[in-house]
């Protein structure tokens, strides 16, 4: 049933106006994961999973998804400002003592050194290879590129 609903929703996605900005996947823990429509993400269902590009999510973990004209994951500066996050190319600094996790694009949790001092949480990304990663701060997440 859920698979049928998802497939029907996909058909509707094709008819969304060109002004839509992102595909937003909402997980059962309220985490939102954004995919820019300009990047033409490929979404499919296979073996009890929702696959979007290289990321996989079990049906049970997906609460719902939608196409948004206002949610803009390319506006990373707005997300970072809202979450009080700074990235200098080597370290990710979050204001406050927050739980911060770093994931590879395939969903594997990465080993990144996280330290907390003076009301700031710092994630040292030096040990990470160049590439794209997902950072989860509480119930929010966003992608970042390590060059």
Helices and strands as residue ranges (DSSP letters): H 2-13, E 22-27, E 32-36, G 37-39, E 43-46, E 49-52, E 55-58, G 59-61, E 62-68, H 76-83, E 85-87, E 91-95, E 100-104, E 113-117, E 120-124, E 131-137, E 140-146
